[in-house]
């Protein structure tokens, strides 16, 4: 019986030592990899790190979205047949709205709902191969109005 306990204890110690060595090597490799990535301007986030919420400046984000709306409006006046430009602006509008959308939805749910009623159709139409210019202008006007109101609200909340 003593021999069995002694053998199991030795086996357990050997397994623990091997596991510990393997674990420390993995951490060292991981640490070295992270250093190399960081030197090249690449950052990674592991599952263990706490995720920090990034505070978004809603006023500035809204200004960017409004600027794209204005550019789209100008494109419709100057070159209404330039569907490539209209499509690109639709994509840009969607990407920039996505950056502030979550925070707008969380902090200002009523404004979010109003903005989305005109902005989503605007984006969808602008991204079409043959956008309906009449509909585009309608949603442009509505979106611009809602975004301007929201920008003032976001500015006042600072």
Order of alpha helices (4+ residues) and beta strands (2+ residues): alpha-alpha-alpha-alpha-alpha
